[in-house]
């Protein structure tokens, strides 16, 4: 490589081989157990309009031994260990306990209406299938760039229908501190529109019992929605005036249309 080209790479903070740098960084990240408190903001952009919502905070924990992966959000705990997916809610009465066979990542994704966090794919995908299969909705992913930005290292990936940015801090013991997932094409995204998940990861030691949902003694169900507690049914509002009828509880009051969200 000419000296001027090499110098420009150094000044730009970009490694000469982005794929090799990304692989090295991912290997260093994935070889030790860790946990994070996760804050997620969802941004929907269409034309001149843009709306933003904050998802319910959650905690993630992972361990390459096993491997083990777990999420806790409120009273809900979902865990993957020894190729078994288990889930239960502290206030629920049922549980999930499923053998995922050779498809642990597919089973994890299927449990959630939207699964934007990058840790499951980074932990559960074999090295030769990352990053191409890390996000099927975005299409086959390729590494676009890997750059050093001060004390941080940033990997950018691109697919046919979306992109990812992964920001790490540290070199020998890197931590994932930020991720941005963007879907800008596909059946649910009109032309010129995009949906973006902006995630921040604050280091946190894995919570007690996060890899062991309380499943013992509970009947098994097949869907995550079924482990959620049933809200108490509000009784009909009594009539207060002559000729007035009692008002039946709405489906929302009965909890019939309130599925859990990621």
DOKE-637200 format. One record per atom (N, C-alpha, C): y, x, z; residue in three letters. Coordinates in steps of 0.1 Angstrom, whole numbers, plus 5000, padded with zeros to 4 digits. Example, Ala and Ser with C-alpha at 12.3 -4.5 7.8 and 13.67 -1.06 7.14 Angstrom:
<nodes>
494351325078ALA 495551235078ALA 496751325078ALA 497851285071SER 498951375071SER 500051295079SER 
</nodes>
This chain:
<nodes>
498850085000UNK 500050005000UNK 501250095000UNK 502350064992UNK 503550144991UNK 504150145005UNK 504850255008UNK 505550275021UNK 506550155023UNK 507350125013UNK 508350025015UNK 507749885018UNK 506549855012UNK 505949725015UNK 505349725029UNK 504749845034UNK 504249855047UNK 505449845057UNK 506549905054UNK 507649895063UNK 508149755065UNK 508249685054UNK 508749545054UNK 507749455063UNK 506449485063UNK 505549415071UNK 505849445086UNK 506049565089UNK 506349605103UNK 507549545108UNK 508649545100UNK 509949485104UNK 509849335105UNK 509049275097UNK 508849125098UNK 507949085109UNK 507249185115UNK 506349145126UNK 505049085121UNK 504749105108UNK 503549035103UNK 502449135101UNK 501149095105UNK 500049185104UNK 499649205089UNK 499049315086UNK 498749345072UNK 497649245067UNK 496749205076UNK 495649115073UNK 495748995082UNK 496448885078UNK 496548765087UNK 495248705092UNK 494248705083UNK 492948645087UNK 492248735098UNK 492348865096UNK 491748955106UNK 492548945120UNK 493848935119UNK 494648915131UNK 494348785138UNK 494248685130UNK 493948545136UNK 492548555143UNK 491548615136UNK 490248615142UNK 490148695155UNK 490948805155UNK 490948895167UNK 491648815178UNK 492748745175UNK 493448675186UNK 492548555191UNK 491948485182UNK 491048375186UNK 489848425195UNK 489248535191UNK 488148585198UNK 488648625212UNK 489748695214UNK 490248735227UNK 490548605235UNK 491048505229UNK 491348375236UNK 490148305241UNK 489148295232UNK 487948215235UNK 486948275244UNK 487048405247UNK 485948475255UNK 486048455270UNK 487048385274UNK 487248365289UNK 487548215292UNK 487148175304UNK 487448035308UNK 488948025312UNK 489447905310UNK 490847875313UNK 491047725314UNK 492347685317UNK 492647545318UNK 494147535315UNK 494547415312UNK 495947385309UNK 496347245312UNK 497647225317UNK 498247095318UNK 498947075304UNK 498646955298UNK 499046935284UNK 500146825284UNK 501246855277UNK 502246755274UNK 502346735259UNK 502246615254UNK 502246585240UNK 503246495236UNK 504046525226UNK 505046435220UNK 504646405205UNK 504646275202UNK 504346235188UNK 505546195181UNK 505746245169UNK 506946215161UNK 506546165148UNK 507046045144UNK 506745985131UNK 508045975123UNK 507946035111UNK 509146045102UNK 508845975089UNK 509645885085UNK 509545815073UNK 510945785067UNK 511145845055UNK 512445825049UNK 513545885058UNK 514545805062UNK 515645855071UNK 515345815085UNK 514245745087UNK 513945695101UNK 512945795108UNK 513145815121UNK 512245895129UNK 512145835143UNK 510845825147UNK 510645775161UNK 509745875169UNK 510045875182UNK 509345975190UNK 508745895203UNK 507545945206UNK 506945885218UNK 506145995226UNK 506145985239UNK 505446085247UNK 504046025251UNK 502946105248UNK 501646065252UNK 501446085267UNK 500446015273UNK 500246035287UNK 499746175290UNK 500346245300UNK 499846385302UNK 498346395306UNK 497746505303UNK 496346525306UNK 496146675310UNK 494946695315UNK 494546835318UNK 493346875310UNK 493246995305UNK 492147045298UNK 491547165305UNK 490247175304UNK 489547295309UNK 488447335300UNK 488147465298UNK 487147505289UNK 486547635294UNK 485247655290UNK 484547775295UNK 483547815284UNK 483647935278UNK 482747965267UNK 481247975271UNK 480947985284UNK 479647975288UNK 479147835288UNK 478147805279UNK 477747675278UNK 477647625263UNK 478847615256UNK 480147615262UNK 480447485269UNK 481447485277UNK 481847365285UNK 483347335281UNK 483547205280UNK 484947155277UNK 485147025284UNK 486347005290UNK 486646885297UNK 488046845296UNK 488246715298UNK 489646655298UNK 489746555309UNK 490846555316UNK 491146455327UNK 492446395324UNK 492546265324UNK 493746195322UNK 493746075331UNK 494646075342UNK 494545975352UNK 493145985359UNK 492545865360UNK 491145865366UNK 490045885356UNK 490345905343UNK 489345935333UNK 488946075332UNK 487646105332UNK 487146245330UNK 486146235318UNK 486346325308UNK 485446335297UNK 485046485296UNK 483746515296UNK 483246655296UNK 482146675286UNK 482046795281UNK 481046835272UNK 480346955278UNK 479046955280UNK 478347065285UNK 476947065281UNK 476347175277UNK 474947185273UNK 474647075262UNK 475647055253UNK 475546955242UNK 475346815247UNK 475846785258UNK 475846645263UNK 477346605265UNK 477646485260UNK 478946425263UNK 478846325274UNK 479646345284UNK 479646255296UNK 481146215299UNK 481246085303UNK 482546035306UNK 482445925316UNK 483445915325UNK 483545805335UNK 484945795340UNK 485345685345UNK 486645665351UNK 486445635366UNK 487245695374UNK 487145685389UNK 487045545393UNK 487745455386UNK 487845315391UNK 486945225382UNK 486145285373UNK 485245205364UNK 483845185370UNK 483045115363UNK 481645095368UNK 480545145358UNK 480945195347UNK 479945235337UNK 480345385333UNK 479445445325UNK 479545585321UNK 478945605308UNK 479345725302UNK 478745775289UNK 477945895293UNK 476745905287UNK 475946025288UNK 475146035276UNK 475546115266UNK 475046115253UNK 474646265249UNK 473446275242UNK 473046395236UNK 473746415223UNK 474546515221UNK 475346535209UNK 474546605198UNK 473346655201UNK 472546725191UNK 473246855186UNK 473246865173UNK 473946985167UNK 475346965163UNK 475946845167UNK 477246815163UNK 478146785176UNK 478346875185UNK 479146855197UNK 480646825194UNK 481146885184UNK 482546865181UNK 482746725175UNK 481846685166UNK 481946555160UNK 481846445171UNK 480946465180UNK 480846365191UNK 482146365200UNK 482746475202UNK 483946475210UNK 485046405203UNK 485146435190UNK 486246365182UNK 486046215182UNK 484746175180UNK 484446035179UNK 484845955192UNK 484946025203UNK 485245955216UNK 486645915217UNK 487545975209UNK 488945945210UNK 489545885198UNK 490545795200UNK 491245735188UNK 491945835181UNK 492545935188UNK 493246045182UNK 492946175190UNK 492546275184UNK 492146395192UNK 492946515186UNK 494246535190UNK 495046635184UNK 494846775190UNK 494346785202UNK 494346915209UNK 493447015201UNK 493847145200UNK 493147235192UNK 491947305199UNK 491947295213UNK 490947365220UNK 489547325217UNK 489247195215UNK 487847165212UNK 487247235199UNK 488047235188UNK 487647295176UNK 487547445178UNK 488447505185UNK 488447655187UNK 487247695196UNK 486847605205UNK 485747645214UNK 484347605208UNK 484247485201UNK 482947435197UNK 482547465183UNK 483547505174UNK 483147545160UNK 482547685160UNK 481547705152UNK 481047845150UNK 482147925143UNK 482148055145UNK 483248135140UNK 483348125124UNK 482248105117UNK 482348105103UNK 482847965098UNK 483047875106UNK 483547745102UNK 484947715107UNK 485547815114UNK 486947805118UNK 487747905109UNK 488847865104UNK 489547735107UNK 489347625097UNK 488447645087UNK 488347555076UNK 488047405081UNK 487247395092UNK 486847265096UNK 487447215109UNK 488547285113UNK 489147255126UNK 489847115126UNK 490247065115UNK 490946935114UNK 490546865101UNK 489546775101UNK 489146715088UNK 490246625082UNK 491046565091UNK 492146485086UNK 493146565078UNK 493346685081UNK 494346775074UNK 493746835062UNK 492346825061UNK 491746895049UNK 491247035053UNK 490547095044UNK 490047235046UNK 491247325049UNK 491247395061UNK 492347475065UNK 492147615061UNK 493247685058UNK 493247825055UNK 494347885063UNK 494248015067UNK 495348085074UNK 496448115064UNK 497648065068UNK 498848085059UNK 499548215063UNK 499648235077UNK 500348355082UNK 499948385096UNK 500048505100UNK 499948545114UNK 501048645117UNK 501948615126UNK 503048695128UNK 503348725143UNK 503948835146UNK 504348875160UNK 505848835161UNK 506148745171UNK 507548705173UNK 507848745188UNK 508348865190UNK 508648905203UNK 507348925211UNK 507248865223UNK 506048875231UNK 504948775226UNK 505248695216UNK 504348595212UNK 503648625198UNK 502548565196UNK 501848575183UNK 501648435178UNK 502048415165UNK 502048275159UNK 501148275147UNK 500148185147UNK 499248165136UNK 499648035129UNK 499848035116UNK 500147915108UNK 498947885098UNK 498547765098UNK 497447725089UNK 497847605081UNK 497247595069UNK 497647495059UNK 496347435053UNK 496347295052UNK 495347225045UNK 495947135035UNK 495047065028UNK 495546975017UNK 496446865022UNK 496246815034UNK 496946705039UNK 497746725052UNK 497846855056UNK 498546885068UNK 498547025072UNK 499147065083UNK 499247195087UNK 499247205103UNK 499047335107UNK 499047365122UNK 499847485124UNK 500447495136UNK 501047615142UNK 500447635156UNK 499947755158UNK 499447785171UNK 500247905177UNK 500747895189UNK 501548005195UNK 500848055207UNK 500648185207UNK 499948245218UNK 500948345226UNK 500748365238UNK 501448465246UNK 500348565251UNK 500748695251UNK 499848795256UNK 498948845244UNK 498448965246UNK 497649035235UNK 496249055240UNK 496049125251UNK 494649145256UNK 494049025262UNK 494848945268UNK 494348815274UNK 495348705270UNK 495248665257UNK 496248565252UNK 495948425258UNK 497048355259UNK 497048215263UNK 497648135252UNK 497048025248UNK 497747925239UNK 498747855246UNK 500047855242UNK 501147795250UNK 501747675242UNK 501547675229UNK 502147565221UNK 501347545208UNK 501247425204UNK 500647385191UNK 501347275185UNK 501447275171UNK 502047165164UNK 501147125153UNK 500747005153UNK 499846955142UNK 500646855134UNK 500646875121UNK 501446785112UNK 500446725101UNK 500446595100UNK 499746525089UNK 500746475079UNK 500746515067UNK 501846475058UNK 501346415045UNK 500046375045UNK 499446305033UNK 498146235038UNK 497746145030UNK 496546075034UNK 496745925035UNK 495745845038UNK 495845695037UNK 496845635047UNK 497045705059UNK 498045635068UNK 499445695067UNK 499645785058UNK 500945855057UNK 501545825043UNK 502645745042UNK 503245715029UNK 503845845023UNK 504145835011UNK 504745955004UNK 506045995010UNK 506246115013UNK 507446165019UNK 507546155034UNK 506546095040UNK 506446075055UNK 505546175061UNK 505646195074UNK 504746275082UNK 504646235096UNK 503546275103UNK 503346255117UNK 503046385123UNK 503746415134UNK 503646545141UNK 503246525155UNK 502346605160UNK 501946615174UNK 502446745179UNK 503346745189UNK 503946865194UNK 503446885208UNK 502646985211UNK 501947005223UNK 502347135230UNK 502547115243UNK 502847235252UNK 501647245262UNK 501247375265UNK 500147395274UNK 500647495285UNK 500747435297UNK 501047515309UNK 499747555316UNK 499647685318UNK 498447735325UNK 498147665338UNK 496947615340UNK 496547555352UNK 495047575354UNK 494647615367UNK 493247635370UNK 492547505368UNK 491347505363UNK 490547375361UNK 490447295374UNK 490647165372UNK 490647075384UNK 489247065389UNK 489147035402UNK 487847025409UNK 487046915402UNK 485746945399UNK 484846845393UNK 485146805379UNK 486046875372UNK 486446825359UNK 485246835349UNK 484346925351UNK 483146935342UNK 482046835346UNK 482246755357UNK 481146665362UNK 481746525364UNK 481846445353UNK 482246305355UNK 481346235365UNK 481846135372UNK 481046065382UNK 480145955375UNK 479046005369UNK 478245915361UNK 476945865369UNK 476645925380UNK 475445885387UNK 475445745391UNK 474345675389UNK 474145535393UNK 474945435385UNK 475545475374UNK 476345385366UNK 475545345353UNK 475645225349UNK 475045185336UNK 475645265324UNK 474845295314UNK 475345375303UNK 475945285292UNK 477045335286UNK 477645265275UNK 477845365264UNK 478245315252UNK 478345395240UNK 479745425236UNK 480745365242UNK 482145385238UNK 483045415250UNK 484045505247UNK 484945545258UNK 485745425264UNK 486045335255UNK 486845215260UNK 486045145271UNK 484745145270UNK 483845065279UNK 483845125293UNK 484245255295UNK 484145305308UNK 485445285316UNK 486445235309UNK 487745215315UNK 487645095325UNK 488345095336UNK 488344975345UNK 488944855339UNK 488344735342UNK 488844615337UNK 490044565346UNK 491244545341UNK 492344505349UNK 492044365355UNK 492444335367UNK 492244205373UNK 492844095365UNK 492143985364UNK 492643875356UNK 493643795364UNK 494843775359UNK 495843705366UNK 495543555365UNK 495543485376UNK 495243345375UNK 496343265367UNK 496043145362UNK 497043065355UNK 498243035365UNK 499443035359UNK 500643005367UNK 500542855370UNK 500642815383UNK 500542675386UNK 501742595381UNK 501542475378UNK 502642385373UNK 503642365385UNK 504842365382UNK 505942355392UNK 506642225391UNK 506542155379UNK 507242035377UNK 506241925372UNK 506541805375UNK 505641695370UNK 505541695355UNK 504241685350UNK 504041685336UNK 503841825330UNK 504141935338UNK 503942075332UNK 502542115334UNK 502042185324UNK 500642235324UNK 500542375329UNK 499342405334UNK 499142545338UNK 499142635326UNK 499642765328UNK 499742855317UNK 498542955318UNK 497742965307UNK 496643045307UNK 497043195305UNK 496243285312UNK 496643425311UNK 496443475296UNK 497343565291UNK 497343615278UNK 496243715277UNK 495743755264UNK 494843865263UNK 495343995269UNK 496644025267UNK 497144145273UNK 497044145288UNK 497344025295UNK 497144015309UNK 495744035313UNK 494743985305UNK 493344005308UNK 492844145305UNK 493744225298UNK 493344365294UNK 492444365282UNK 492444255274UNK 491544255263UNK 491944335251UNK 493244375251UNK 493744455239UNK 494444575243UNK 493944645254UNK 494644765258UNK 493644875258UNK 493444945247UNK 492445055246UNK 493045175252UNK 492245275257UNK 492845405261UNK 493345475249UNK 494345555252UNK 494945645241UNK 494845785245UNK 494845875235UNK 494746025239UNK 496046075244UNK 
</nodes>
